[in-house]
Amino acid sequence: MQISAKSKLFTLIAITVVIAGLYLIIGIDFEIFQYQFTSRLRKLILMILVGGAIAASVVIFQAITTNRLLTPSIMGLDAVYMFVKVLIVFVFGVQSVFVTNLYISFLISLIVMIGFSLLLFQGIFRIGNVSVYLILLVGIILGTFFRSITGFLELIINPEDFLAVQSAMFANFDASNTKLVTLCGVILIILIMITVYAIPYLDVLLLGRDQAINLGISYQTLTRILLILVAILVSISTALVGPITFLGLLTVNLAHELMKTYQHKYILPATICISWISLFLAQAIVENFFQATTQVSIIIDLVGGSYFIYLLIKRRHAN
């Protein structure tokens, strides 16, 4: 008996709710129940925001590129965000209003991210039919380039500034920018609503550029708008907790394998749920098995990076 995509989605939502509840209560010390529960609830809210932002960004991005190997993080967008953050500290100092005011810092990084996204991907799309491996190579080179410059800037700034930026280099839900939670939460809700509205357009984009244009889609305008959405979503997730490179790749491909459909009305919520489950489980492992001595991003990137290599090998054998 074949299970429908709708039934799978409802089951996945139920599993997500159960795992979220278990994360809140398992291993809790009832002598400090209020403190520990409040701390976990705050982390849960952050994981919901970050997971939703990463999932939505990768689903939109893969609809534009029509490829399941490409994600914003692999293409170096989170590396650009971190480079801008470190560059601001390097130029203006850690006591500057551009650093101490999180909203100004977030806005500057966001503007640079949007500009970089439009320049890079509009340039790639103009070339035409480009090999996915070439695009991957460009993304990896750009990511490495910006991470290398970021590392170099960290070496030449003073120790006080270095400590200020180093904590943001790895995803950490214990040292997150809670002041941005409300702002990012409101922005994320609006962006998710826009993404839900755009689901039919995402389905059409999967048919390819020529088919989308033939069906009456203003391709250039739509892709620009969607790339801006992707840049904002990546900025939100990175600003809140730091970069998590392979979460999007892992979750969107698992969503496709589970749902067995290309319809975004199922893929989008499934990817969001799997992102939440991945973050809940990774954070629980960090807290209960590693006693918070490692970061969530290390666990997810280990699993996601291995899965990425598997997908590359699988795709090569398929060809």
Secondary structure per residue as TSV (DSSP state, phi and psi in degrees):
chain	resnum	aa	ss	phi	psi
A	1	M	-	360.0	125.7
A	2	Q	-	-87.5	128.3
A	3	I	-	-84.9	133.8
A	4	S	-	-71.3	157.5
A	5	A	H	-61.8	-35.5
A	6	K	H	-64.9	-42.5
A	7	S	H	-65.1	-40.9
A	8	K	H	-61.2	-40.6
A	9	L	H	-65.8	-44.3
A	10	F	H	-63.0	-39.1
A	11	T	H	-64.1	-42.2
A	12	L	H	-63.8	-40.3
A	13	I	H	-62.6	-42.9
A	14	A	H	-62.8	-42.8
A	15	I	H	-62.5	-40.6
A	16	T	H	-60.7	-44.7
A	17	V	H	-63.6	-42.3
A	18	V	H	-63.7	-46.3
A	19	I	H	-64.7	-37.4
A	20	A	H	-62.1	-43.4
A	21	G	H	-64.0	-41.5
A	22	L	H	-64.7	-38.9
A	23	Y	H	-59.8	-36.8
A	24	L	H	-70.4	-28.2
A	25	I	H	-115.0	-26.9
A	26	I	T	-68.4	130.7
A	27	G	T	75.4	11.3
A	28	I	-	-78.1	142.1
A	29	D	-	-91.9	113.3
A	30	F	G	-71.7	-13.5
A	31	E	G	-71.9	-28.0
A	32	I	G	-123.3	41.5
A	33	F	H	-57.0	-48.4
A	34	Q	H	-62.2	-45.4
A	35	Y	H	-64.3	-48.2
A	36	Q	H	-68.8	-39.6
A	37	F	H	-65.6	-41.7
A	38	T	H	-62.8	-41.1
A	39	S	H	-63.6	-43.9
A	40	R	H	-68.4	-36.9
A	41	L	H	-64.0	-40.1
A	42	R	H	-62.5	-43.5
A	43	K	H	-65.3	-37.3
A	44	L	H	-62.2	-42.7
A	45	I	H	-62.7	-42.3
A	46	L	H	-62.3	-43.0
A	47	M	H	-64.8	-35.8
A	48	I	H	-63.6	-44.2
A	49	L	H	-65.9	-48.8
A	50	V	H	-65.9	-45.8
A	51	G	H	-61.0	-41.6
A	52	G	H	-64.9	-41.9
A	53	A	H	-65.9	-46.2
A	54	I	H	-65.5	-43.6
A	55	A	H	-62.9	-46.9
A	56	A	H	-63.6	-41.1
A	57	S	H	-64.0	-41.4
A	58	V	H	-73.9	-34.3
A	59	V	H	-65.1	-45.3
A	60	I	H	-63.0	-45.6
A	61	F	H	-62.5	-41.5
A	62	Q	H	-72.8	-26.3
A	63	A	H	-67.4	-37.8
A	64	I	H	-69.1	-46.1
A	65	T	H	-85.2	-11.2
A	66	T	T	51.0	42.1
A	67	N	-	-147.4	133.7
A	68	R	S	-88.2	1.7
A	69	L	S	-95.7	-17.2
A	70	L	-	-95.5	133.5
A	71	T	-	-136.2	159.7
A	72	P	T	-57.3	-38.9
A	73	S	T	-68.6	-41.5
A	74	I	T	-64.8	-31.9
A	75	M	T	-79.9	1.5
A	76	G	T	93.1	12.7
A	77	L	H	-67.4	-40.9
A	78	D	H	-68.6	-30.5
A	79	A	H	-66.0	-37.4
A	80	V	H	-63.6	-42.9
A	81	Y	H	-60.0	-47.1
A	82	M	H	-66.4	-35.8
A	83	F	H	-61.3	-44.5
A	84	V	H	-62.9	-42.1
A	85	K	H	-60.7	-45.9
A	86	V	H	-69.7	-37.7
A	87	L	H	-62.5	-39.1
A	88	I	H	-62.0	-43.7
A	89	V	H	-64.7	-41.1
A	90	F	H	-64.4	-42.2
A	91	V	H	-78.7	-45.6
A	92	F	H	-103.8	-15.2
A	93	G	-	89.3	157.3
A	94	V	T	-70.9	-20.5
A	95	Q	T	-89.9	-0.7
A	96	S	S	-68.7	152.3
A	97	V	H	-63.6	-24.9
A	98	F	H	-70.0	-16.7
A	99	V	H	-105.9	-46.6
A	100	T	H	-69.0	-32.6
A	101	N	S	-87.6	103.8
A	102	L	H	-62.8	-29.8
A	103	Y	H	-71.2	-41.4
A	104	I	H	-65.9	-44.3
A	105	S	H	-60.2	-43.5
A	106	F	H	-63.5	-41.8
A	107	L	H	-65.0	-43.9
A	108	I	H	-61.5	-47.3
A	109	S	H	-62.0	-38.6
A	110	L	H	-64.0	-44.4
A	111	I	H	-62.1	-43.8
A	112	V	H	-63.9	-41.3
A	113	M	H	-61.0	-45.0
A	114	I	H	-62.9	-45.7
A	115	G	H	-61.3	-44.3
A	116	F	H	-62.6	-44.1
A	117	S	H	-60.5	-47.3
A	118	L	H	-64.6	-43.1
A	119	L	H	-64.7	-46.7
A	120	L	H	-67.0	-54.1
A	121	F	H	-80.7	-30.7
A	122	Q	H	-65.2	-35.4
A	123	G	H	-64.9	-42.6
A	124	I	H	-64.6	-43.0
A	125	F	H	-66.1	-30.9
A	126	R	H	-68.4	-28.5
A	127	I	H	-64.3	-33.0
A	128	G	-	105.6	-136.8
A	129	N	S	-77.7	96.3
A	130	V	-	-109.3	141.0
A	131	S	-	-59.4	138.6
A	132	V	H	-62.0	-31.6
A	133	Y	H	-68.9	-33.4
A	134	L	H	-67.1	-42.7
A	135	I	H	-63.8	-42.6
A	136	L	H	-60.0	-43.1
A	137	L	H	-61.9	-44.3
A	138	V	H	-59.7	-45.7
A	139	G	H	-62.9	-44.5
A	140	I	H	-65.5	-40.9
A	141	I	H	-63.4	-45.0
A	142	L	H	-63.9	-43.2
A	143	G	H	-60.5	-45.4
A	144	T	H	-63.8	-40.4
A	145	F	H	-59.6	-50.3
A	146	F	H	-70.4	-34.5
A	147	R	H	-67.5	-36.7
A	148	S	H	-66.3	-44.5
A	149	I	H	-63.4	-40.9
A	150	T	H	-60.1	-45.4
A	151	G	H	-62.7	-39.1
A	152	F	H	-64.2	-43.8
A	153	L	H	-63.5	-35.7
A	154	E	H	-64.2	-32.4
A	155	L	H	-73.0	-28.6
A	156	I	H	-101.4	-5.9
A	157	I	S	-83.2	164.5
A	158	N	-	-73.2	159.9
A	159	P	H	-56.8	-36.2
A	160	E	H	-63.6	-44.9
A	161	D	H	-67.0	-35.9
A	162	F	H	-61.4	-44.9
A	163	L	H	-63.0	-33.4
A	164	A	H	-67.5	-33.9
A	165	V	H	-95.9	-24.2
A	166	Q	H	-64.1	-36.5
A	167	S	T	-65.0	-20.2
A	168	A	T	-90.5	-1.8
A	169	M	S	-80.6	-18.6
A	170	F	S	-125.0	144.8
A	171	A	-	-64.0	122.4
A	172	N	-	-144.2	113.8
A	173	F	S	-81.8	-7.8
A	174	D	S	-86.2	-26.6
A	175	A	S	-117.5	45.0
A	176	S	-	-85.4	162.5
A	177	N	-	-84.4	83.2
A	178	T	G	-66.0	-22.4
A	179	K	G	-65.2	-25.5
A	180	L	G	-88.8	-6.2
A	181	V	H	-59.6	-48.4
A	182	T	H	-62.5	-48.8
A	183	L	H	-60.3	-49.6
A	184	C	H	-66.0	-35.0
A	185	G	H	-62.3	-44.9
A	186	V	H	-64.6	-46.3
A	187	I	H	-60.7	-42.2
A	188	L	H	-64.3	-41.6
A	189	I	H	-59.8	-43.9
A	190	I	H	-62.9	-43.9
A	191	L	H	-66.9	-38.1
A	192	I	H	-64.8	-39.3
A	193	M	H	-62.5	-41.6
A	194	I	H	-63.8	-41.2
A	195	T	H	-63.4	-42.9
A	196	V	H	-60.8	-42.2
A	197	Y	H	-62.4	-33.0
A	198	A	T	-86.4	0.6
A	199	I	H	-53.3	-46.3
A	200	P	H	-59.4	-36.0
A	201	Y	H	-68.2	-36.2
A	202	L	H	-64.3	-39.3
A	203	D	H	-61.5	-40.4
A	204	V	H	-68.5	-39.5
A	205	L	H	-60.7	-30.9
A	206	L	T	-62.9	-20.9
A	207	L	T	-74.3	-14.0
A	208	G	-	108.0	163.3
A	209	R	H	-61.1	-49.3
A	210	D	H	-64.0	-44.1
A	211	Q	H	-64.6	-39.1
A	212	A	H	-63.0	-43.0
A	213	I	H	-64.8	-41.3
A	214	N	H	-62.8	-28.6
A	215	L	T	-87.9	7.6
A	216	G	T	93.9	12.3
A	217	I	-	-83.2	133.1
A	218	S	-	-79.7	89.2
A	219	Y	H	-60.7	-49.7
A	220	Q	H	-61.5	-45.7
A	221	T	H	-63.8	-45.1
A	222	L	H	-63.9	-44.8
A	223	T	H	-66.6	-35.2
A	224	R	H	-62.7	-46.8
A	225	I	H	-61.2	-44.2
A	226	L	H	-67.5	-36.3
A	227	L	H	-66.4	-35.7
A	228	I	H	-64.0	-42.2
A	229	L	H	-59.5	-45.0
A	230	V	H	-60.5	-45.4
A	231	A	H	-60.7	-42.3
A	232	I	H	-67.0	-42.5
A	233	L	H	-63.5	-43.3
A	234	V	H	-64.5	-39.6
A	235	S	H	-61.8	-41.2
A	236	I	H	-61.8	-50.7
A	237	S	H	-64.7	-41.1
A	238	T	H	-71.4	-36.9
A	239	A	H	-66.1	-34.7
A	240	L	H	-75.1	-46.7
A	241	V	H	-132.6	-12.2
A	242	G	-	108.8	177.6
A	243	P	-	-77.2	140.1
A	244	I	-	-129.9	95.6
A	245	T	T	-63.7	-47.6
A	246	F	T	-103.2	7.0
A	247	L	H	-63.0	-46.4
A	248	G	H	-62.4	-45.4
A	249	L	H	-60.2	-45.2
A	250	L	H	-62.9	-49.4
A	251	T	H	-72.8	-39.8
A	252	V	H	-69.5	-35.7
A	253	N	H	-72.5	-36.3
A	254	L	H	-64.4	-36.7
A	255	A	H	-63.5	-42.8
A	256	H	H	-63.8	-42.2
A	257	E	H	-65.0	-36.7
A	258	L	H	-76.2	-47.2
A	259	M	H	-80.4	-25.1
A	260	K	-	54.6	41.9
A	261	T	-	-151.9	159.2
A	262	Y	-	-104.6	2.0
A	263	Q	-	-72.6	123.3
A	264	H	H	-70.5	-17.5
A	265	K	H	-67.0	-18.9
A	266	Y	H	-103.6	-39.6
A	267	I	H	-65.3	-43.0
A	268	L	H	-61.4	-55.7
A	269	P	H	-64.7	-33.5
A	270	A	H	-65.6	-41.5
A	271	T	H	-64.3	-40.9
A	272	I	H	-62.4	-45.5
A	273	C	H	-63.2	-43.7
A	274	I	H	-66.6	-34.4
A	275	S	H	-62.3	-44.9
A	276	W	H	-62.2	-46.7
A	277	I	H	-59.5	-43.7
A	278	S	H	-61.0	-44.3
A	279	L	H	-68.6	-41.7
A	280	F	H	-60.3	-46.8
A	281	L	H	-67.5	-43.0
A	282	A	H	-63.4	-42.7
A	283	Q	H	-66.2	-38.4
A	284	A	H	-64.4	-40.0
A	285	I	H	-64.2	-43.5
A	286	V	H	-60.2	-43.4
A	287	E	H	-76.2	-39.4
A	288	N	H	-97.2	-27.2
A	289	F	T	-105.7	-32.9
A	290	F	S	-107.1	3.4
A	291	Q	T	48.8	42.2
A	292	A	T	60.4	28.8
A	293	T	-	-93.2	-1.2
A	294	T	S	-134.0	177.9
A	295	Q	-	-109.4	153.9
A	296	V	H	-59.1	-40.4
A	297	S	H	-61.6	-32.0
A	298	I	H	-65.3	-43.5
A	299	I	H	-66.4	-47.7
A	300	I	H	-66.6	-40.7
A	301	D	H	-68.4	-30.9
A	302	L	H	-64.2	-49.0
A	303	V	H	-69.4	-47.7
A	304	G	H	-65.9	-38.9
A	305	G	H	-64.8	-40.6
A	306	S	H	-63.1	-40.5
A	307	Y	H	-66.9	-35.8
A	308	F	H	-62.3	-44.3
A	309	I	H	-62.4	-41.3
A	310	Y	H	-60.1	-43.3
A	311	L	H	-64.7	-39.4
A	312	L	H	-62.8	-45.1
A	313	I	H	-65.1	-43.1
A	314	K	H	-61.6	-42.6
A	315	R	H	-66.6	-38.6
A	316	R	H	-66.3	-41.7
A	317	H	H	-67.5	-33.0
A	318	A	H	-66.8	-32.0
A	319	N	-	-80.2	360.0
